[in-house]
Amino acid sequence: MSDDLPEAAHGRLQGGAFTSGLSVADLAACHAMGLEPVGLVQGFCAMQWGYGPARTGFGGGLGMGFASGLAPSVARGGYVENYQCPHAMVSAEHRQWGQNYEQTWVEQSWHDGYDAASRRMLEEATALGAHGVVGVVDTVASLVESGVVEFHLLGTAVVVSGLERPATPWTSSLAGQRLAKLFEAGYAPVSTIAVVSSVRVWASCMTEYFMGSGAGLWSSPSDSVEIDQLVSARTRARQLVRERARSQLRGDELHGVDLRVSEREPGPGDIDIEVQLRGNRVRRARPADPLTFPRPTVALS
């Protein structure tokens, strides 16, 4: 160690260093709350899954269902809704059925990947002796044309002096002033929550036409027509993530909810709808206790 360093720098280096994903303002707020950062922690997982007939539960496969004009059977763990084609006869162009079904194999693979990445982040935090992880950020990204989805969770492990360490550190996407306001309101962070739903729309011929340029076949250009099949699928996808998030709360509350919707169109009118919901599970710990007003450090007169 160089003798040219100031005394304060000597003490800092001898005491060890830590890494942090917090901004300067959030780091200062954590120090003010008694949360001492001990290190940057992260977890990672890559999952691969496909959409082949072997995983859909359709028995004879997707192609046989279309060729025969018969509705496929119910997907494992999913649901089917049928929509009647308005045409008098059935052919390859005019199917008399359409269906929406929950893609449970996609949802299970997504949750497996997210949970694995979260578990590995918590293992790093536990190894550092942390009480919790703040400022958690998760990234879920698909590798182009590979069927692989990457999950990456990142956060800053913190300790609270004088408290016994929990068996599993708590987690929160909040940090800095937002986390301080949570404590001020009498709540304590428990964990971050992330759930997903995946619903596939197999379009009936009516839905195909409405999604394309053929709506004029049975309606005038001035008519406004609701696409029932698509509305039902979107509604169901949102309902599923709300139910799953609620089941994880176990009487606690969910704050800072973030809802993300993405779509993929495999064919005309056919749509994969994916809804991801994230939030912070928090628990009432004590009555609200507003923080003291900060003392000014600069005189204004």
Residue pairs with C-beta under 8 A, 6 or more apart in sequence:
1 10
1 13
1 14
5 13
18 37
18 38
18 39
19 39
19 40
20 27
20 37
20 39
20 40
20 156
21 40
21 135
21 137
21 154
21 155
21 156
22 30
22 37
22 134
22 135
22 156
22 175
22 176
23 176
25 176
25 177
26 134
26 135
26 175
26 176
26 177
27 37
27 176
28 176
29 175
29 176
29 177
29 179
29 180
30 36
30 37
30 134
30 156
30 158
30 175
30 176
30 179
32 180
33 179
33 180
33 183
34 160
34 161
35 132
35 134
35 158
35 159
35 160
36 158
36 159
36 160
36 161
37 156
37 157
37 158
38 128
38 129
38 130
38 157
38 158
38 159
39 124
39 128
39 130
39 156
39 157
40 154
40 155
40 156
40 157
41 121
41 122
41 124
41 125
41 128
41 130
41 133
41 154
41 155
41 156
41 157
42 120
42 121
42 124
42 152
42 153
42 154
42 155
43 116
43 117
43 118
43 119
43 120
43 121
43 122
43 123
43 124
43 151
43 152
43 153
44 117
44 120
44 150
44 151
44 152
44 153
45 113
45 114
45 116
45 117
45 120
45 150
45 151
46 113
46 148
46 149
46 150
46 151
47 109
47 110
47 112
47 113
47 148
47 149
47 151
48 146
48 147
48 148
48 149
49 55
49 105
49 106
49 109
49 147
49 149
50 147
51 103
51 106
53 61
53 62
53 63
55 105
56 62
56 72
56 75
56 105
57 73
57 74
57 75
57 76
57 78
58 65
58 72
58 73
58 75
59 72
59 73
62 72
65 71
65 72
66 92
66 95
67 92
69 90
69 91
69 92
69 95
69 96
70 97
71 80
71 82
71 97
71 99
72 80
72 99
72 202
74 80
74 101
75 101
75 102
75 103
75 104
76 104
76 105
77 102
77 104
78 101
78 102
78 103
78 104
79 100
79 101
79 102
79 236
80 99
80 100
80 101
81 99
81 100
81 229
81 232
82 97
82 98
82 99
83 97
83 98
83 99
83 204
83 206
83 207
83 228
83 229
84 96
84 97
84 204
85 94
85 95
85 96
85 97
85 98
85 204
85 205
85 206
86 206
86 218
87 94
87 96
87 205
90 96
93 205
94 205
95 204
95 205
96 204
97 204
98 201
98 202
98 203
98 204
98 205
98 206
98 207
98 229
99 202
100 199
100 200
100 201
100 202
100 229
100 232
100 233
100 236
101 199
101 200
101 202
102 197
102 198
102 199
102 200
102 236
102 240
103 198
103 199
103 200
103 272
106 198
106 274
107 196
107 197
107 198
109 149
110 140
110 149
110 196
110 198
111 195
111 196
113 140
113 149
113 151
114 138
114 140
114 151
114 194
114 196
116 151
117 138
117 151
117 152
117 153
118 153
118 171
118 192
120 153
121 133
121 136
121 153
121 154
121 155
121 171
122 133
122 168
122 169
122 171
124 157
125 132
125 133
125 155
125 157
125 169
126 168
126 169
128 157
129 159
129 165
130 157
130 158
130 159
130 165
130 169
131 158
131 159
131 160
131 163
131 165
131 166
131 169
131 170
132 157
132 158
132 160
132 169
132 170
132 171
132 172
132 189
133 155
133 156
133 157
133 158
133 169
133 170
133 171
133 172
134 155
134 156
134 158
134 171
134 172
134 174
134 175
134 179
134 189
135 155
135 156
135 172
135 173
135 174
135 175
135 176
136 153
136 154
136 155
136 171
136 172
136 173
136 192
137 153
137 154
137 155
137 173
138 151
138 152
138 153
138 154
138 192
138 194
138 278
139 150
139 151
139 152
139 153
139 154
140 149
140 150
140 151
140 152
140 276
141 149
141 150
141 152
142 148
142 149
142 150
143 149
143 150
155 171
156 175
157 169
159 165
170 188
170 189
170 190
170 191
171 189
171 191
171 192
172 179
172 182
172 189
172 191
172 192
172 280
172 282
173 192
173 256
173 278
173 280
174 182
174 189
174 256
174 280
178 256
179 189
180 291
182 188
182 189
182 255
182 282
184 288
184 289
184 290
184 291
185 288
186 284
186 285
186 286
186 287
186 288
186 289
187 253
187 255
187 282
187 283
187 284
187 285
188 282
188 283
188 285
189 280
189 281
189 282
190 252
190 281
190 282
190 283
191 280
191 281
192 278
192 279
192 280
192 281
193 245
193 248
193 249
193 254
193 277
193 278
193 279
193 280
193 281
194 276
194 277
194 278
195 241
195 244
195 245
195 248
195 276
195 277
196 241
196 274
196 275
196 276
196 277
197 236
197 237
197 238
197 240
197 241
197 244
197 274
197 275
198 237
198 272
198 273
198 274
199 233
199 234
199 236
199 237
199 240
199 272
199 273
200 233
200 270
200 271
200 272
200 273
201 207
201 229
201 230
201 233
201 269
201 270
201 271
201 272
201 273
202 270
203 211
203 229
203 267
203 268
203 269
203 270
203 271
204 229
206 229
207 227
207 229
207 230
207 269
208 214
208 268
208 269
209 215
209 217
209 269
210 225
210 227
210 269
211 227
211 230
211 268
211 269
212 268
212 269
215 223
215 225
219 225
230 271
233 271
233 273
234 261
234 273
237 261
237 273
237 274
237 275
238 259
238 275
240 275
241 259
241 275
241 276
241 277
242 277
244 277
245 254
245 277
245 279
246 254
248 281
249 281
252 281
252 282
252 283
253 281
253 282
253 283
253 284
254 279
254 280
254 281
254 282
255 279
255 280
255 282
256 279
256 280
257 277
257 278
257 279
258 277
258 278
258 279
259 275
259 276
259 277
260 275
260 276
260 277
260 278
261 273
261 274
261 275
261 276
262 273
262 274
262 276
263 271
263 272
263 273
263 274
264 271
264 272
264 274
265 271
265 272
266 272
